[in-house]
């Protein structure tokens, strides 16, 4: 008899996985096509829905897990936050399926219907599957996947239905709330129609469930609203709260235009919106759509009220969303007028000054001073000096701007250091400017420091290569240069140098000099840098610098890459996405490979969107506390 040999043993996890895979495929209709994915980045399968032998164009993703823990009733698994984020970016909904081995039962839950997450900063989230997946679930799966798709294409289906259900609100009839919702939305008959039965996808829904109201878009997570009543019920305000919740749900599925229309209706009376995590996004959206009346209404209800909790969030959202000059001016006047009635007006006056900014520079300077008179501690805050310096610069008050920047540095605001260097450069003190750029922290901030790093290289070129330490020049001059009509490089070089010796910040002359250097096989990239940063509003000069960063082999790859990245960050800053049109102009870059390289750089090097910093000033303390507002707070919370 042969001795027993040790053989491989199948791991229990493999057995469970095989069972759950087979079980999942067995419960779906046979005509549905299940595509298994070789690489698992949080999606195991992609399901294509067929009906009566015809494709429906409906797909959904599947994450299939298996377990043997617990009783088998509504099992839960931990899902990594990165996976949840990935599911939100995919073009189809994701179905989470957990197979429980002992009970041989499949359970499921849609990722997009997960409720608000109160702990969004954790590495993972516990997800409990609450629905049994069996052969009877196919119709529900098909309907939800279709609802998800249509919800993200709402604009093609207006007017959309609003389905309102439920008979009781906090122990009383829900009829007054339903009536108030319908009455407020009656001004939008071409966009929303209230129905009480048989809604057609895609549709909005409001479920009145006695002690709470759920509101949202069919095919996305619902938002919960609760109230604490003290005294008579204001059904107009309650209806506004519901409409505000619907608007945020619309924003979540990309229906911004309809979201703005609902926000305009809700703005005068809603209270829950002012306390929601999505309030900052709502304000930003209204600002971007120039919904001035709604913006001013919400400013009066928040930023114009002393010590109101959402005061700074409202102001930050408006200021960071490119308001029109008229809207910016109206917001600033509103805040200043209200602040003068406060018991401690300094913060409001400062916020009004900051809102005015360069749009109404003289008014801004008066308000900065008024804030300091109300609270002299502002004079000891670096940012107060720096912001005034920027306003003075916009007015052409160069000496005052420089003094303010220097004061800002004295009071600890190091971000004013490159601004001092810029003043020195623009006033013809090139060697001093280079030293000031060297002393400033221009290397640690990849985005914010791009302009200053290139300016420092321009100063190095002017001082060391062209031997120009300083000049007396009109600070805000716009130099001109018309190169001679000749192909003689020596003549062009002499003309360019003559212009530069008269004004070393003549970007057009530097551009001509760069062309001469390139034609003669000399290093030309630093002349291109000087051209771009001295006349920083011409996209063609930035494009030429980007071309040089790819084509000039006088520097090593790392140095050229650094220059190219900074140049592209500046192009994004000055011109945004419209810079792509300049790149695509075939007359500017004739080499297709070079143009492709610049386009690739344009797509890969983009400025980051850091949280917007706001200051909460302490009237009793000695300073201020900073907090950060996410730049995309569309959701009431992470999934």
C-alpha positions in Angstrom: 0.0 0.0 0.0 1.4 3.4 -1.0 1.9 6.0 1.8 -0.6 8.8 1.9 0.6 11.9 0.1 -0.1 15.5 1.1 -2.2 17.2 -1.6 -3.4 20.9 -2.0 -6.4 21.8 0.0 -9.0 24.3 -1.4 -9.3 27.4 0.8 -12.7 28.0 2.3 -12.7 31.6 0.9 -12.3 30.1 -2.6 -15.3 27.8 -2.1 -17.4 30.7 -0.9 -16.3 32.8 -3.8 -17.2 30.1 -6.3 -20.6 29.6 -4.8 -21.5 33.3 -4.8 -20.3 33.7 -8.4 -22.5 30.9 -9.6 -25.4 32.0 -7.4 -25.2 35.5 -8.8 -25.2 34.4 -12.4 -28.1 32.0 -11.6 -30.5 34.6 -10.2 -30.3 37.1 -13.2 -32.4 36.6 -16.3 -30.6 34.3 -18.8 -30.8 36.9 -21.6 -28.8 39.5 -19.5 -25.1 39.5 -20.4 -22.6 39.4 -17.6 -19.1 40.6 -18.5 -16.5 39.4 -16.0 -13.6 42.0 -15.6 -10.1 40.7 -15.5 -8.7 43.6 -13.4 -10.6 44.2 -10.2 -10.5 47.9 -9.1 -13.7 47.7 -7.1 -15.9 46.3 -9.9 -16.0 42.5 -10.6 -18.7 42.4 -13.3 -20.6 44.6 -15.7 -24.1 43.6 -16.5 -25.9 44.5 -19.7 -29.7 44.4 -19.5 -31.7 42.9 -22.3 -35.5 42.7 -22.7 -37.4 40.4 -25.1 -34.1 39.7 -26.8 -33.3 43.4 -27.4 -30.6 45.4 -25.8 -31.9 48.3 -23.6 -28.7 50.3 -23.4 -28.9 49.9 -19.6 -25.7 48.7 -17.8 -24.7 48.4 -14.2 -21.5 47.4 -12.4 -21.3 44.8 -9.7 -19.0 44.4 -6.7 -19.5 40.8 -5.5 -18.4 39.8 -2.0 -18.9 36.6 0.1 -18.9 36.0 3.8 -19.8 33.4 6.4 -20.0 35.7 9.4 -23.2 36.4 11.4 -26.7 35.0 11.0 -26.8 35.7 7.3 -29.6 38.4 7.7 -28.6 41.6 6.0 -24.8 41.0 6.0 -22.3 43.9 6.0 -18.9 44.3 4.5 -16.3 47.1 4.8 -15.8 49.1 1.6 -12.7 51.2 1.1 -13.3 54.9 0.7 -11.2 55.0 -2.5 -13.6 52.3 -4.0 -16.7 54.3 -3.0 -15.1 57.4 -4.7 -14.3 55.3 -7.8 -17.9 54.1 -8.1 -19.1 57.8 -8.1 -16.9 58.5 -11.1 -18.1 55.6 -13.2 -20.7 56.1 -16.0 -23.0 53.4 -14.7 -24.4 52.6 -11.2 -22.8 50.0 -9.0 -24.6 47.1 -7.3 -23.0 45.8 -4.1 -23.8 42.1 -3.6 -22.8 40.0 -0.6 -23.3 36.2 -0.7 -23.8 34.5 2.7 -22.4 31.0 2.4 -24.1 29.2 5.3 -27.6 30.3 4.4 -26.9 30.3 0.6 -28.5 33.7 0.3 -27.5 36.7 -1.8 -28.1 40.3 -0.5 -27.7 43.5 -2.4 -27.7 47.3 -2.2 -27.1 50.1 -4.7 -24.0 52.2 -4.0 -25.7 55.4 -5.2 -28.6 54.9 -2.6 -26.3 54.8 0.4 -27.4 57.3 3.1 -25.4 60.3 4.3 -22.1 59.2 5.9 -21.5 60.9 9.2 -17.8 59.8 9.2 -16.6 60.7 5.7 -12.9 60.9 6.6 -12.5 57.3 7.6 -10.5 54.9 5.4 -13.5 52.6 4.8 -17.2 52.4 5.4 -19.4 49.6 6.6 -22.1 48.8 4.0 -25.0 46.6 5.0 -26.9 44.9 2.2 -30.6 45.0 3.0 -32.4 43.4 0.1 -32.5 39.7 -0.9 -31.2 39.1 -4.4 -33.3 36.3 -6.0 -34.9 35.6 -9.3 -37.8 38.1 -8.5 -35.4 41.0 -8.2 -34.7 41.5 -11.9 -37.4 44.0 -12.6 -36.4 46.1 -9.6 -32.7 46.0 -10.7 -33.7 47.0 -14.3 -35.9 49.9 -13.1 -33.3 51.3 -10.7 -30.5 51.1 -13.2 -32.8 52.9 -15.7 -33.7 55.5 -13.1 -30.0 56.1 -12.3 -29.3 56.8 -16.0 -32.3 59.0 -16.6 -31.7 61.0 -13.4 -28.3 62.1 -15.0 -30.0 63.2 -18.1 -32.8 65.3 -16.6 -32.5 68.3 -18.9 -33.7 66.3 -21.9 -37.0 65.4 -20.1 -38.4 68.7 -18.8 -41.0 69.2 -17.5 -40.3 66.5 -14.9 -42.8 65.1 -12.4 -42.6 65.8 -8.7 -44.3 62.8 -7.0 -45.5 63.8 -3.5 -46.7 61.0 -1.1 -47.6 60.7 2.5 -50.6 61.8 4.6 -49.3 62.7 8.0 -46.7 65.3 9.1 -45.8 65.3 12.8 -49.2 64.0 13.7 -51.2 66.4 11.5 -52.4 66.3 7.9 -49.7 66.8 5.3 -52.1 68.6 3.0 -51.0 72.1 3.9 -47.4 71.2 3.1 -48.3 69.6 -0.2 -50.4 72.6 -1.1 -47.5 75.0 -0.2 -45.0 73.0 -2.3 -47.3 73.0 -5.3 -48.1 76.7 -4.9 -44.4 77.6 -4.8 -43.5 75.5 -7.8 -46.5 76.8 -9.8 -44.2 79.5 -11.2 -42.2 76.8 -13.0 -44.8 74.9 -15.1 -42.3 74.3 -18.0 -39.9 72.6 -15.7 -41.7 70.9 -12.8 -45.2 69.5 -12.4 -46.5 68.2 -9.1 -48.3 64.8 -9.4 -49.7 62.5 -6.7 -49.7 59.2 -8.7 -48.1 57.5 -11.7 -44.9 59.7 -12.1 -42.9 59.1 -15.2 -39.1 58.6 -15.1 -37.1 60.7 -14.5 -38.9 62.3 -11.6 -38.4 64.1 -8.3 -40.0 62.6 -5.2 -41.1 63.8 -1.8 -42.1 61.2 0.8 -43.8 62.7 3.9 -43.3 60.1 6.6 -44.8 61.8 9.7 -41.6 62.5 11.7 -39.4 63.2 8.7 -39.6 64.1 5.0 -37.4 62.5 2.4 -36.7 64.4 -0.8 -34.6 63.7 -3.9 -34.3 62.5 -7.4 -35.5 59.0 -8.3 -32.3 57.2 -9.1 -30.2 58.9 -6.4 -30.1 59.0 -2.6 -32.9 60.8 -0.8 -32.2 63.7 1.6 -33.8 63.6 5.0 -35.4 66.7 6.5 -36.6 67.0 10.1 -37.9 69.9 12.1 -38.5 70.9 15.7 -41.7 72.8 16.0 -42.3 75.6 18.5 -45.5 77.4 17.9 -47.6 77.6 14.6 -46.2 75.9 11.6 -45.0 78.1 8.7 -45.8 75.8 5.8 -44.3 78.3 3.3 -40.9 77.9 5.1 -41.3 74.1 5.3 -42.1 73.9 1.6 -39.0 76.0 0.9 -36.9 73.6 2.9 -38.2 70.7 0.9 -37.6 72.6 -2.4 -34.0 73.4 -1.2 -33.4 69.7 -0.6 -34.7 68.9 -4.0 -32.4 71.5 -5.5 -29.3 70.0 -3.9 -30.3 66.5 -5.2 -30.6 68.0 -8.7 -27.1 69.5 -8.4 -25.9 66.1 -7.4 -27.0 64.5 -10.7 -25.7 67.5 -12.7 -29.0 69.3 -13.4 -27.5 72.7 -12.4 -30.0 74.9 -14.4 -33.0 73.4 -12.7 -31.2 73.4 -9.4 -30.7 77.2 -9.6 -34.4 77.7 -10.5 -35.5 75.8 -7.4 -32.9 77.6 -5.2 -34.3 80.9 -6.3 -37.7 79.9 -5.1 -36.4 78.5 -1.8 -34.0 81.3 -0.9 -36.4 83.8 0.8 -37.7 81.3 3.4 -35.6 78.1 3.7 -33.9 77.5 7.0 -32.5 74.0 6.6 -30.5 75.1 3.6 -28.6 77.6 5.6 -27.5 74.9 8.0 -26.8 72.2 5.4 -23.3 71.1 4.3 -24.3 71.9 0.7 -25.1 75.6 1.5 -21.7 76.8 0.3 -22.1 75.0 -3.0 -25.6 76.4 -3.4 -24.3 79.9 -2.9 -21.5 79.3 -5.4 -23.9 77.9 -8.0 -26.2 80.8 -7.7 -23.3 83.2 -8.1 -22.0 81.4 -11.2 -25.4 81.6 -12.7 -25.7 85.3 -11.8 -28.9 84.7 -9.8 -28.3 88.1 -8.1 -31.6 88.4 -6.3 -31.3 85.0 -4.7 -27.6 85.6 -3.8 -28.4 88.9 -2.1 -31.4 87.4 -0.3 -29.2 84.7 1.2 -26.4 87.2 2.0 -29.0 89.3 3.9 -30.0 86.2 5.8 -26.4 85.1 6.6 -23.4 87.2 6.0 -25.2 90.4 6.9 -26.2 89.1 10.3 -23.7 89.5 13.2 -22.3 86.2 14.4 -24.5 84.1 12.1 -23.0 80.6 11.8 -23.0 80.4 8.0 -21.8 84.0 7.6 -18.3 83.2 6.4 -19.4 80.3 4.3 -21.8 82.4 2.3 -19.3 85.1 1.7 -16.5 82.7 0.8 -18.7 80.9 -1.7 -19.7 84.1 -3.5 -16.2 85.6 -3.5 -14.6 82.4 -5.0 -17.2 82.0 -7.7 -16.3 84.8 -10.1 -19.3 87.1 -9.4 -20.0 89.9 -11.8 -18.7 93.3 -10.8 -22.3 94.4 -10.2 -23.0 91.5 -7.9 -19.7 91.8 -6.0 -20.4 95.5 -5.5 -24.0 94.8 -4.3 -22.8 92.1 -1.8 -20.1 94.4 -0.4 -22.5 97.3 0.1 -25.0 95.0 1.7 -22.5 93.7 4.2 -21.0 97.1 5.0 -24.4 98.6 5.5 -25.4 95.8 7.9 -22.0 95.8 9.7 -22.3 99.4 10.8 -25.3 98.4 12.9 -23.5 95.6 14.7 -22.2 95.9 18.2 -18.8 94.8 16.9 -18.6 95.9 13.3 -14.9 95.3 12.4 -15.2 91.8 10.9 -18.1 92.8 8.7 -16.4 96.0 7.5 -13.2 94.0 6.7 -15.3 91.3 4.8 -17.0 94.1 2.8 -13.6 95.6 1.9 -12.3 92.2 0.9 -15.4 91.6 -1.3 -14.9 95.0 -3.0 -11.3 94.1 -3.7 -10.0 95.7 -6.9 -13.5 96.2 -8.4 -14.0 99.3 -6.3 -10.6 100.0 -5.0 -11.2 103.3 -3.4 -14.3 102.0 -1.4 -12.2 98.9 -0.4 -9.4 101.1 1.1 -11.9 103.2 3.0 -13.5 100.1 4.5 -10.2 98.5 5.4 -9.4 101.7 7.3 -12.9 101.7 8.9 -12.4 98.1 10.0 -9.1 99.1 11.7 -10.7 102.0 13.4 -13.4 99.7 14.8 -10.7 97.2 15.9 -7.1 98.5 15.9 -5.7 94.9 16.1 -6.2 94.7 12.3 -3.1 96.9 12.0 -1.1 94.1 13.5 -2.3 91.5 11.0 -0.1 90.8 7.9 -3.0 89.9 5.6 -4.7 93.3 6.3 -1.6 95.1 5.0 -1.0 92.7 2.0 -4.6 93.0 0.8 -4.4 96.8 0.9 -1.1 96.6 -1.0 -2.8 94.7 -3.8 -5.6 97.3 -4.0 -3.1 100.2 -4.0 -1.3 98.4 -6.9 -4.5 98.3 -8.9 -4.9 102.0 -8.4 -1.3 102.7 -9.5 -0.2 103.7 -6.0 3.1 102.0 -6.3 4.9 103.4 -3.3 1.9 102.7 -1.1 1.6 99.2 -2.4 5.3 98.5 -1.6 5.0 100.0 1.9 1.9 97.8 2.6 3.7 94.6 1.4 6.7 95.4 3.6 4.4 95.9 6.5 2.7 92.6 5.8 6.0 90.8 6.0 6.9 92.6 9.2 3.7 91.2 10.7 4.4 87.6 9.6 2.6 87.4 6.2 5.3 85.7 4.1 3.0 85.5 1.1 3.7 89.2 0.6 7.4 88.6 0.0 7.1 87.7 -3.8 4.8 90.7 -4.2 7.6 92.9 -2.9 9.9 91.3 -5.4 7.4 91.9 -8.2 7.2 95.6 -7.3 11.0 95.8 -7.4 10.9 94.2 -10.8 8.2 96.4 -12.2 9.9 99.5 -10.9 13.2 98.6 -12.6 15.2 97.4 -9.6 16.1 94.1 -11.2 19.1 93.0 -9.1 17.1 93.8 -5.9 14.1 91.9 -7.4 16.2 88.8 -8.0 17.5 88.8 -4.5 13.9 89.4 -3.1 12.7 86.4 -5.1 15.6 84.3 -3.8 14.6 85.3 -0.2 10.9 84.6 -0.7 9.4 81.1 -0.4 8.6 80.6 -4.0 9.5 76.9 -4.2 7.3 75.2 -1.7 3.9 76.0 -3.4 3.8 74.3 -6.8 0.8 76.4 -8.1 1.1 79.7 -6.4 4.8 79.9 -6.9 4.8 79.3 -10.7 4.7 83.0 -11.7 7.3 84.0 -9.2 9.8 81.2 -10.1 9.6 82.3 -13.8 9.9 85.9 -12.8 13.0 85.0 -10.9 14.5 83.4 -14.0 13.6 86.5 -16.0 15.5 88.6 -13.5 18.5 86.3 -13.7 18.5 86.6 -17.5 18.3 90.4 -17.4 20.9 90.9 -14.7 23.5 88.2 -15.6 23.1 87.7 -19.3 22.1 91.2 -20.4 24.0 93.0 -17.6 21.2 95.3 -16.6 21.0 95.9 -12.9 18.4 98.6 -12.8 16.6 101.2 -14.8 14.3 104.1 -14.3 11.1 103.1 -15.9 7.4 104.0 -15.6 6.0 101.2 -13.5 2.7 100.6 -15.3 4.1 101.3 -18.7 3.0 99.1 -21.6 6.1 98.9 -23.8 5.8 98.5 -27.5 8.3 97.2 -30.1 8.0 96.9 -33.8 10.9 94.8 -35.2 12.5 95.9 -38.4 11.0 94.4 -41.6 14.1 92.3 -42.3 15.4 88.8 -42.1 18.9 90.0 -41.1 19.3 88.5 -37.6 22.0 91.0 -36.6 19.7 93.9 -37.4 16.9 92.3 -35.5 19.1 91.6 -32.5 20.4 95.1 -32.4 16.9 96.5 -32.5 15.7 94.2 -29.8 18.7 95.0 -27.5 18.2 98.7 -28.1 14.6 98.4 -26.9 15.6 96.2 -23.9 18.3 98.7 -22.9 15.6 101.3 -22.8 13.2 99.1 -20.9 14.3 95.7 -19.9 10.6 94.6 -19.3 9.8 95.0 -23.0 8.4 91.6 -23.6 8.0 92.0 -27.3 11.7 92.8 -27.7 12.5 89.8 -25.6 10.4 87.7 -27.9 12.2 88.9 -30.9 15.6 88.3 -29.1 14.5 84.7 -28.4 13.7 84.2 -32.1 17.2 85.5 -33.0 18.9 83.3 -30.5 17.0 80.2 -31.7 17.8 81.0 -35.3 21.5 81.3 -34.4 21.5 78.0 -32.4 21.9 79.8 -29.1 20.0 79.2 -25.9 16.7 81.0 -26.3 14.4 79.7 -23.5 15.3 82.4 -20.9 14.5 85.2 -23.3 11.2 83.5 -23.9 10.6 83.4 -20.1 11.3 87.2 -19.9 8.9 87.8 -22.8 6.1 85.8 -21.2 6.3 87.1 -17.6 6.8 90.8 -18.5 3.7 90.8 -20.7 1.8 88.1 -19.0 -1.6 88.6 -20.7 -0.6 87.4 -24.2 -1.3 83.7 -24.7 1.0 83.5 -27.7 4.0 84.4 -25.6 3.2 81.6 -23.1 2.6 79.2 -26.0 6.0 80.1 -27.4 7.6 79.5 -24.0 5.9 76.1 -23.8 7.2 75.2 -27.2 10.7 76.2 -26.1 10.4 74.0 -23.0 9.8 71.0 -25.2 12.2 71.9 -28.1 15.2 73.7 -26.5 17.9 71.1 -25.8 20.3 73.5 -24.1 18.9 72.5 -20.7 18.5 69.0 -19.3 15.1 67.3 -19.2 14.4 68.0 -15.6 15.0 71.8 -15.9 12.9 72.0 -19.1 10.1 70.0 -17.5 10.1 72.4 -14.5 9.9 75.5 -16.7 7.2 73.8 -18.9 5.1 73.0 -15.8 5.3 76.5 -14.4 4.5 78.0 -17.8 1.4 75.8 -18.1 0.3 76.7 -14.6 0.6 80.3 -15.5 -1.3 79.8 -18.8 -4.1 78.1 -16.8 -4.1 81.0 -14.4 -4.4 83.7 -17.0 -6.5 82.1 -19.7 -8.1 79.0 -18.3 -9.5 76.3 -20.7 -9.5 78.8 -23.6 -5.8 78.4 -23.8 -6.4 75.1 -25.6 -7.8 77.1 -28.6 -4.5 78.9 -28.9 -2.6 75.6 -28.8 -4.8 74.2 -31.6 -4.1 77.1 -33.9 -2.0 75.3 -36.6 -0.3 78.6 -37.6 1.4 78.9 -34.2 3.1 75.5 -33.8 3.6 73.8 -37.2 5.2 70.7 -35.8 2.4 68.3 -35.1 4.5 66.3 -32.6 5.3 69.5 -30.6 1.7 70.6 -30.7 0.7 67.2 -29.3 3.3 67.6 -26.6 1.9 71.0 -25.5 -1.7 69.6 -25.6 -0.6 66.7 -23.4 1.0 69.2 -21.0 -2.2 71.2 -21.0 -4.2 68.2 -20.0 -1.9 66.8 -17.4 -0.7 70.0 -15.7 -3.7 71.7 -14.1 -3.8 74.0 -11.0 -5.1 72.2 -8.0 -8.2 73.5 -6.2 -7.2 73.9 -2.6 -9.9 74.5 0.0 -10.8 78.2 0.3 -9.5 79.6 3.5 -11.7 81.9 5.5 -10.8 83.8 8.7 -13.0 83.8 11.8 -11.8 86.9 13.6 -12.0 86.9 17.4 -13.2 90.2 18.7 -12.2 89.2 22.2 -8.9 87.4 21.4 -5.8 88.5 19.8 -5.9 87.0 16.4 -8.0 84.8 14.1 -8.7 81.2 13.4 -8.6 79.8 9.9 -10.9 77.1 8.6 -11.3 75.6 5.2 -14.3 75.3 2.9 -14.2 72.5 0.3 -14.3 73.7 -3.2 -16.9 71.2 -4.3 -19.3 70.7 -1.4 -22.1 69.5 -3.6 -23.0 66.5 -1.4 -24.5 66.9 2.0 -21.9 64.3 3.0 -19.6 61.6 1.5 -21.1 58.3 0.5 
